C-alpha cells in the first residue's frame, strides 16, 4: 500500500489485533491480493537503523505468510516498548498476529 487513502480506510474500518509491541489492522480490498502497509513511529523506535531492521523483518514475515491471506489490506503499527524486543520475539509476535488475521478473515 502506498496511497494515503488506502491507509485512512484501514484506520477507519479495520479490524484490530494487538500484542507483542505491534498492532495489526486489517480490512478487505478489491485489488485481488493482500497488501501490507507499515507505520513504525520514530517515537517508539528511535534509531533509523532499528526502524529499518524492524520493517525488513515485518516485510519478510508477510511474504512468508502472504499465500494464506485473503484479499485484505494489512497495516502494522508500532507500540511503545517495541524497541526492547529482539528479533526472535518480533518474529513470534508476528506469527501470532498472522494466525489471528487468518482466523478473523476465514470467519468473515
Backbone as CSV, one residue per row, in Angstrom:
resi,resn,N_x,N_y,N_z,CA_x,CA_y,CA_z,C_x,C_y,C_z
1,UNK,0.850,-1.170,0.000,0.000,0.000,0.000,0.894,1.230,0.000
2,UNK,0.511,2.190,-0.816,1.341,3.383,-0.850,0.539,4.681,-0.954
3,UNK,-0.789,4.588,-1.012,-1.593,5.806,-1.100,-2.181,6.141,0.275
4,UNK,-2.161,7.412,0.636,-2.720,7.809,1.936,-4.179,7.383,2.119
5,UNK,-4.954,7.396,1.046,-6.355,6.992,1.128,-6.514,5.544,1.550
6,UNK,-5.589,4.691,1.098,-5.620,3.275,1.485,-5.391,3.129,2.987
7,UNK,-4.422,3.870,3.497,-4.127,3.818,4.934,-5.312,4.328,5.745
8,UNK,-5.912,5.474,5.308,-7.022,6.012,6.105,-8.205,5.069,6.128
9,UNK,-8.447,4.358,5.027,-9.541,3.389,5.008,-9.293,2.271,6.017
10,UNK,-8.062,1.800,6.095,-7.726,0.744,7.064,-7.866,1.275,8.491
11,UNK,-7.397,2.490,8.749,-7.504,3.064,10.094,-8.967,3.267,10.493
12,UNK,-9.808,3.649,9.527,-11.218,3.904,9.808,-12.026,2.635,10.005
13,UNK,-11.836,1.641,9.120,-12.717,0.479,9.076,-12.073,-0.815,9.545
14,UNK,-10.789,-0.798,9.846,-10.051,-2.035,10.072,-10.388,-2.789,11.350
15,UNK,-10.241,-4.111,11.254,-10.295,-4.972,12.438,-8.927,-4.899,13.095
16,UNK,-8.900,-4.877,14.409,-7.659,-4.629,15.140,-7.264,-5.841,15.974
17,UNK,-5.970,-6.137,15.972,-5.412,-7.142,16.873,-4.100,-6.577,17.417
18,UNK,-3.847,-6.754,18.710,-2.669,-6.152,19.314,-1.913,-7.121,20.193
19,UNK,-0.672,-6.756,20.480,0.167,-7.557,21.352,1.583,-7.650,20.835
20,UNK,2.519,-7.900,21.718,3.910,-8.074,21.308,4.547,-6.815,20.762
21,UNK,4.070,-5.645,21.200,4.658,-4.399,20.722,4.147,-3.954,19.369
22,UNK,3.180,-4.686,18.807,2.640,-4.361,17.489,1.120,-4.356,17.539
23,UNK,0.525,-3.566,16.669,-0.912,-3.612,16.430,-1.093,-3.850,14.948
24,UNK,-1.991,-4.766,14.589,-2.242,-5.082,13.191,-3.693,-4.745,12.877
25,UNK,-3.884,-3.923,11.846,-5.216,-3.550,11.377,-5.452,-4.204,10.027
26,UNK,-6.655,-4.736,9.809,-6.957,-5.382,8.533,-8.326,-4.953,8.031
27,UNK,-8.439,-4.832,6.723,-9.710,-4.538,6.071,-9.668,-5.178,4.688
28,UNK,-10.822,-5.591,4.173,-10.836,-6.239,2.857,-10.518,-5.226,1.758
29,UNK,-10.002,-5.730,0.636,-9.711,-4.859,-0.503,-10.263,-5.485,-1.778
30,UNK,-10.249,-4.715,-2.845,-10.765,-5.206,-4.125,-9.648,-5.360,-5.148
31,UNK,-8.418,-5.366,-4.691,-7.255,-5.426,-5.581,-7.012,-6.840,-6.096
32,UNK,-7.382,-7.852,-5.308,-7.188,-9.233,-5.750,-6.020,-9.933,-5.075
33,UNK,-5.327,-9.245,-4.192,-4.214,-9.852,-3.457,-4.009,-9.084,-2.154
34,UNK,-3.365,-9.701,-1.160,-3.119,-8.991,0.100,-2.043,-7.922,-0.069
35,UNK,-2.200,-6.821,0.678,-1.212,-5.742,0.635,-0.808,-5.384,2.057
36,UNK,0.433,-4.919,2.204,0.988,-4.579,3.508,1.335,-3.103,3.565
37,UNK,1.024,-2.465,4.688,1.431,-1.098,4.962,2.099,-1.061,6.326
38,UNK,3.084,-0.201,6.484,3.819,-0.113,7.743,3.726,1.296,8.311
39,UNK,3.519,1.395,9.608,3.507,2.676,10.312,4.345,2.499,11.574
40,UNK,5.654,2.608,11.407,6.587,2.414,12.509,7.013,3.799,12.997
41,UNK,6.552,4.173,14.176,6.762,5.526,14.691,8.173,5.724,15.238
42,UNK,8.745,6.860,14.891,10.051,7.243,15.416,9.984,7.374,16.936
43,UNK,8.811,7.725,17.426,8.582,7.859,18.865,8.776,6.523,19.592
44,UNK,8.442,5.407,18.912,8.535,4.084,19.530,9.868,3.391,19.270
45,UNK,10.468,3.657,18.103,11.762,3.057,17.749,12.653,4.204,17.280
46,UNK,13.503,4.672,18.156,14.245,5.919,17.936,15.245,5.863,16.776
47,UNK,16.053,4.828,16.727,17.129,4.783,15.730,16.622,4.309,14.377
48,UNK,17.017,5.018,13.330,16.594,4.677,11.972,17.024,3.264,11.593
49,UNK,18.197,2.863,12.019,18.682,1.524,11.676,17.787,0.448,12.291
50,UNK,17.275,0.700,13.488,16.374,-0.266,14.136,14.997,-0.259,13.487
51,UNK,14.531,0.935,13.090,13.246,1.003,12.376,13.334,0.248,11.059
52,UNK,14.435,0.437,10.344,14.612,-0.250,9.064,14.709,-1.763,9.258
53,UNK,15.413,-2.199,10.279,15.529,-3.632,10.580,14.150,-4.215,10.874
54,UNK,13.381,-3.503,11.671,12.035,-3.940,12.017,11.161,-4.051,10.764
55,UNK,11.241,-3.058,9.888,10.463,-3.097,8.648,10.858,-4.293,7.782
56,UNK,12.157,-4.590,7.723,12.617,-5.755,6.941,12.050,-7.045,7.507
57,UNK,12.047,-7.167,8.834,11.505,-8.370,9.489,10.011,-8.503,9.186
58,UNK,9.268,-7.408,9.309,7.822,-7.455,9.065,7.533,-7.812,7.611
59,UNK,8.249,-7.185,6.675,8.029,-7.483,5.249,8.329,-8.948,4.931
60,UNK,9.414,-9.465,5.471,9.785,-10.853,5.197,8.758,-11.808,5.795
61,UNK,8.308,-11.541,7.005,7.292,-12.379,7.627,5.999,-12.339,6.810
62,UNK,5.622,-11.147,6.332,4.434,-11.011,5.489,4.592,-11.841,4.208
63,UNK,5.756,-11.764,3.575,5.995,-12.527,2.340,5.830,-14.026,2.573
64,UNK,6.313,-14.508,3.714,6.229,-15.934,4.003,4.799,-16.401,4.245
65,UNK,3.918,-15.512,4.692,2.539,-15.880,5.022,1.526,-15.361,4.014
66,UNK,1.972,-14.669,3.011,1.109,-13.997,2.053,0.090,-14.931,1.399
67,UNK,0.487,-16.145,1.133,-0.410,-17.073,0.438,-1.597,-17.495,1.302
68,UNK,-1.491,-17.356,2.619,-2.592,-17.767,3.497,-3.605,-16.642,3.732
69,UNK,-3.291,-15.406,3.283,-4.204,-14.286,3.482,-5.183,-14.182,2.319
70,UNK,-6.410,-13.745,2.632,-7.363,-13.447,1.568,-7.030,-12.056,1.022
71,UNK,-7.914,-11.486,0.231,-7.669,-10.160,-0.345,-7.931,-9.095,0.711
72,UNK,-6.894,-8.783,1.476,-7.018,-7.806,2.561,-5.853,-6.832,2.532
73,UNK,-6.110,-5.657,3.098,-5.052,-4.687,3.349,-4.670,-4.824,4.811
74,UNK,-3.375,-4.870,5.078,-2.865,-5.028,6.441,-1.947,-3.848,6.739
75,UNK,-2.184,-3.204,7.878,-1.279,-2.152,8.347,-0.722,-2.594,9.691
76,UNK,0.592,-2.580,9.817,1.263,-2.945,11.066,1.752,-1.659,11.719
77,UNK,1.311,-1.432,12.953,1.678,-0.248,13.725,2.628,-0.629,14.851
78,UNK,3.555,0.261,15.158,4.436,0.030,16.302,3.744,0.517,17.571
79,UNK,4.132,-0.062,18.692,3.609,0.322,20.001,4.791,0.595,20.927
80,UNK,4.565,1.301,22.023,5.669,1.563,22.961,6.282,0.255,23.468
81,UNK,7.585,0.242,23.620,8.285,-0.930,24.125,8.770,-1.865,23.037
82,UNK,8.425,-1.576,21.791,8.827,-2.446,20.684,10.344,-2.489,20.525
83,UNK,11.003,-1.376,20.801,12.465,-1.336,20.643,13.199,-2.176,21.687
84,UNK,12.481,-2.667,22.705,13.094,-3.517,23.732,13.130,-4.990,23.311
85,UNK,12.389,-5.352,22.252,12.291,-6.752,21.839,13.419,-7.123,20.890
86,UNK,13.848,-8.383,20.961,14.846,-8.850,19.996,14.118,-9.459,18.789
87,UNK,14.886,-9.851,17.791,14.305,-10.346,16.535,13.409,-11.558,16.734
88,UNK,13.819,-12.485,17.575,13.034,-13.703,17.797,11.668,-13.371,18.399
89,UNK,11.631,-12.417,19.315,10.368,-12.030,19.931,9.452,-11.338,18.916
90,UNK,10.040,-10.553,18.028,9.253,-9.874,16.995,8.675,-10.896,16.025
91,UNK,9.509,-11.867,15.602,9.029,-12.930,14.709,7.870,-13.686,15.361
92,UNK,8.004,-14.013,16.645,6.959,-14.752,17.361,5.669,-13.924,17.443
93,UNK,5.796,-12.635,17.722,4.618,-11.763,17.785,3.923,-11.701,16.429
94,UNK,4.711,-11.588,15.368,4.125,-11.549,14.021,3.417,-12.855,13.681
95,UNK,4.001,-13.990,14.073,3.350,-15.293,13.840,1.973,-15.325,14.491
96,UNK,1.907,-14.865,15.745,0.614,-14.834,16.447,-0.381,-13.927,15.737
97,UNK,0.095,-12.765,15.297,-0.788,-11.834,14.590,-1.304,-12.432,13.283
98,UNK,-0.416,-13.068,12.522,-0.846,-13.632,11.233,-1.888,-14.732,11.457
99,UNK,-1.697,-15.566,12.475,-2.684,-16.609,12.774,-4.038,-15.993,13.122
100,UNK,-4.018,-14.921,13.904,-5.252,-14.233,14.273,-5.924,-13.624,13.046
101,UNK,-5.132,-13.010,12.183,-5.673,-12.384,10.968,-6.329,-13.436,10.075
102,UNK,-5.652,-14.564,9.869,-6.204,-15.623,9.027,-7.514,-16.124,9.631
103,UNK,-7.542,-16.321,10.954,-8.765,-16.802,11.615,-9.898,-15.782,11.497
104,UNK,-9.583,-14.487,11.650,-10.611,-13.451,11.540,-11.250,-13.444,10.158
105,UNK,-10.425,-13.593,9.128,-10.938,-13.448,7.766,-11.522,-14.744,7.215
106,UNK,-11.241,-15.879,7.831,-11.898,-17.114,7.425,-13.323,-17.141,7.944
107,UNK,-13.555,-16.515,9.111,-14.880,-16.470,9.693,-15.761,-15.405,9.068
108,UNK,-15.159,-14.459,8.337,-15.935,-13.368,7.740,-16.506,-13.735,6.395
